[in-house]
Structure formats: structure tokens, C-alpha cells
Amino acid sequence: MARRSNRRVDSRADRYVRNTYEDGSAVRRLSDIPQEEEGVELPKRKISKRTRRNRQRAMQMSKGYVLFLTVICVAMVAVCVNFLQLKAQLTTQNETVVSLENKLSKLKADNDAYYNTVMASVSMDKVKEAALDRLGLNYADESQVQYYDVDREGYVRQYSDVPDTK
């Protein structure tokens, strides 16, 4: 007869009780059965030669499979080494590009500074005075200026001397 206790079946305290188990419909493994408590001696099963041979064959790897794995491993190592070399080369090239861009921007800044210095030092009045006085240049007279009518909008290229039309 089953022993009856005063505890409820759904009690929360049942969750915290240790070292208890319920016999249910699930089959337990033989290793889970405590032998001392049950008093059951486990029978030793005899395994056939064919089964033993199949188990040994399943645990071994064939030479072809080992060779295949070796080739794959060597290929993967080669790919990884190549990837790392390319990554290092790319990093070096990026650093070179950055340094050249910095050098270019510095040269542009220096060029702009020199240009501004030259433009500030040159006065257009001094240039005009030097052209008229020292070099003997004169302004063009109205008789020296020739006008041409251009049919289309654009510009005129002069490939030969302009004939006198006087």
C-alpha cells in the first residue's frame, strides 16, 4: 500500500526536495541505476566479432580521408597566410597614400602662400609704369585696332598675318 503524506502534490516545497526521484514511464539507463540500492547485478553482454570489427572500423579514419584533411588544412593555411600578406600590403599602401595626400596638401598650402606673397608684392601700377617708361611700350592707337564680324558665337583663331585693309 502506498504511504500517504500530508503534503500537497503541487506544493512548491516539492521542487526543492533533493535526492528524490519519481518512477515514471521513462526508461532509465543502466548506469543511472544505483546497484547497491537495487541489489541488481548487471549482466555482461557478449559482443560478436563482426560488431567489434565494425566498431573498430568506425573509430578509424582511412588513409584517403586523412590525406584529404591534410590537403584541406594546408590549403587553408596557405589561404590564411596569403590573406594576411595582402592585408599587410593594403595597410602599407593606405599609409603611403595618406602620407602622400598630407604632403600634397602641405605643398598646395605652401604654393598658395607663395602665390599670395608674390601677388601682394606686385603692384599693377608699377608694372604699367615699367612697360611704358623702361620698355617703351605704348597704348594701341585707334588705327591699329581692326574689328571683325563673327557669324557664330565663339572665338577667332589667327593662323596667319592679318592683311592691311587701308
C-alpha positions in Angstrom: 0.0 0.0 0.0 1.2 3.5 -0.8 2.2 5.7 2.0 0.2 8.8 2.3 1.7 12.1 3.4 0.0 15.3 4.5 1.8 17.3 1.8 0.1 18.6 -1.3 1.1 17.2 -4.6 1.6 20.6 -6.2 3.4 22.1 -3.3 6.3 24.4 -4.1 8.4 22.7 -1.5 8.5 19.6 -3.7 10.6 21.5 -6.2 13.3 22.0 -3.6 13.5 18.4 -2.2 16.8 16.8 -3.2 17.8 13.2 -3.8 14.3 12.1 -4.8 13.1 10.7 -8.0 9.9 9.6 -9.4 9.4 6.3 -11.2 7.7 7.2 -14.4 7.3 5.8 -17.8 10.8 6.8 -19.0 13.4 4.0 -19.1 16.5 4.8 -17.2 20.0 3.9 -18.4 21.7 1.1 -16.7 24.4 3.3 -15.5 21.9 5.5 -13.7 20.5 2.7 -11.6 22.3 2.6 -8.2 23.5 -1.0 -7.9 23.8 -1.1 -4.2 20.2 0.1 -3.6 18.6 -2.1 -6.1 20.7 -5.2 -5.5 20.8 -5.9 -9.2 23.9 -7.3 -10.8 24.2 -6.1 -14.4 24.5 -8.9 -16.9 27.6 -8.8 -19.2 26.6 -8.8 -22.8 28.7 -10.7 -25.3 29.6 -8.8 -28.4 30.1 -10.6 -31.7 33.4 -10.4 -33.7 31.6 -8.7 -36.5 30.2 -6.0 -34.2 33.6 -5.4 -32.7 35.2 -5.2 -36.1 32.5 -2.7 -37.3 33.1 -0.6 -34.2 36.9 -0.5 -34.7 36.4 0.3 -38.3 34.1 3.2 -37.4 36.6 4.6 -35.0 39.5 4.6 -37.6 40.0 7.0 -40.4 41.0 5.8 -43.8 44.3 6.9 -45.4 42.4 8.8 -48.2 40.4 10.7 -45.7 43.5 11.7 -43.7 45.2 12.8 -46.9 42.1 14.8 -47.9 42.0 16.5 -44.5 45.8 17.2 -44.7 45.4 18.8 -48.2 42.5 20.9 -47.0 44.4 22.1 -43.9 47.5 23.0 -45.9 45.2 24.9 -48.4 43.5 26.7 -45.6 46.8 27.7 -44.0 48.1 28.9 -47.4 44.9 31.0 -48.0 45.2 32.5 -44.5 48.9 33.4 -45.0 48.1 34.9 -48.3 45.2 36.9 -46.8 47.4 38.2 -44.1 50.1 39.2 -46.6 47.5 41.0 -48.7 46.1 42.7 -45.7 49.5 43.9 -44.6 50.2 45.2 -48.2 46.9 47.0 -48.3 47.6 48.6 -44.9 51.1 49.7 -46.1 49.6 51.2 -49.3 46.9 53.0 -47.4 49.6 54.5 -45.1 51.6 55.6 -48.2 48.5 57.2 -49.8 47.7 59.1 -46.6 51.3 60.4 -46.3 51.3 61.4 -49.9 48.0 63.2 -49.5 49.3 65.0 -46.5 52.5 66.0 -48.5 50.3 67.2 -51.4 48.1 69.3 -49.1 51.2 70.8 -47.5 52.6 71.7 -50.9 49.3 73.2 -52.0 49.2 75.3 -48.9 52.9 76.4 -49.5 52.1 77.2 -53.1 49.1 79.3 -52.2 51.1 81.2 -49.6 53.9 81.9 -52.1 51.3 83.0 -54.7 49.7 85.4 -52.3 53.1 86.7 -51.3 54.0 87.4 -54.9 50.6 88.9 -55.8 50.9 91.2 -52.7 54.4 92.3 -53.7 53.5 93.2 -57.3 51.6 96.4 -57.9 49.9 96.8 -61.3 50.8 100.5 -61.3 54.5 99.6 -61.1 54.0 97.1 -64.0 52.3 99.7 -66.2 55.0 102.3 -65.4 57.8 99.9 -66.2 56.1 98.9 -69.5 55.6 102.5 -70.6 58.9 104.0 -69.4 61.6 101.4 -69.4 60.4 99.1 -72.2 59.0 101.8 -74.5 55.6 100.2 -74.9 52.6 102.4 -76.0 48.9 102.0 -76.0 47.4 101.0 -79.3 46.0 103.7 -81.5 42.6 103.5 -83.0 44.2 103.0 -86.4 45.9 99.9 -85.2 42.8 98.2 -84.0 40.9 96.0 -86.5 37.4 94.7 -86.0 36.0 91.5 -87.5 32.4 90.4 -87.7 31.9 86.8 -86.5 28.8 85.0 -87.7 28.7 82.5 -84.9 29.3 83.0 -81.2 32.7 81.9 -80.2 36.2 82.9 -80.7 38.6 83.7 -83.6 41.9 81.9 -84.2 44.5 83.7 -86.2 46.5 81.3 -88.4 48.3 84.0 -90.5 49.0 87.7 -90.5 46.1 90.0 -90.9 46.3 91.9 -94.3 46.2 95.6 -94.4 42.8 96.9 -95.4 43.7 100.6 -95.7 
